[in-house]
Amino acid sequence: MGWHYRKTLRVGPFRVNLSRHGVGHSFGNRRFQVTTTPDGRRHVSVRLPGGFHVGKTFGGHRRPYDRWRHY
């Protein structure tokens, strides 16, 4: 069984996300957000009125072993 940890520190529109994988950070508001993950990926998301959500991830590397991926 794995263990998880996540803690978010907020300072205005900035957030620092602490997890067992490392430190990530995000910037934005309710409608537009840019997130950088501990492994270097960047995720940009936009929330539109009516419940629509659009997101795109850029760059980074996968972890060497992904337990959800079947080889």
N, C-alpha and C positions, 0 to 999 in steps of 0.2 A: 504494500500500500504506500502510495506517495504522500508527500506532505506539501502543503501550500502556505505561502505567506504573501500578504500584500498590504501595504500601508501607503496612503496617499497624503501628502502634505500640500495644502493649498495656500497660495499667496496671490490674491487677485485673480487674474486670468491664467496664471502659471500654476502648474501642478508638477510635483516631483513624485514619481511612483517607485516605491521600494518593493522588491520581490526577491525570492530566492535566486532568481536568474540574474539579478543586477539592478541597476538604477536606470529608469527611463524618465522622460519628461514630456509634458504636453503644454500646449498653449491654445487658447481659443475661448469661445463662448458656447452658448447653447446651439447656435446654428452652424458654426464653422470651427473645426478643430484640427490641429496638426500634432501628431504624437510621434516620438522617437522611442523605440523599444530598446531594451538592454543589448540586443544583438545587432543593432544598427539599422534596422528597418524603419522606414518612415510611413506613417499612415495618415492620409488626409481624408476627412469625412465632412460631409455637408448634410444637414438636416433641413428638409423643406417642409412648408406647411402641408398639412393633410397626412402626416405620418410617413412621408417618403424619406429615405435615407440612401445616400450614395457615398461609397468609400473606395479608396484605391490605396494599395500598398506598394511601396517602391524599395528596391535594393535589399541589402543585407544578405545573410546566409542562414540556411537552415541549421539547426543543431545537428550534430553528427548522428544521433539516434532519435528518431521520432517514433514514440511508442504507438501512435495512432496510425501510422503508415504501414501498410502490409508490403513486405518485400517479396 
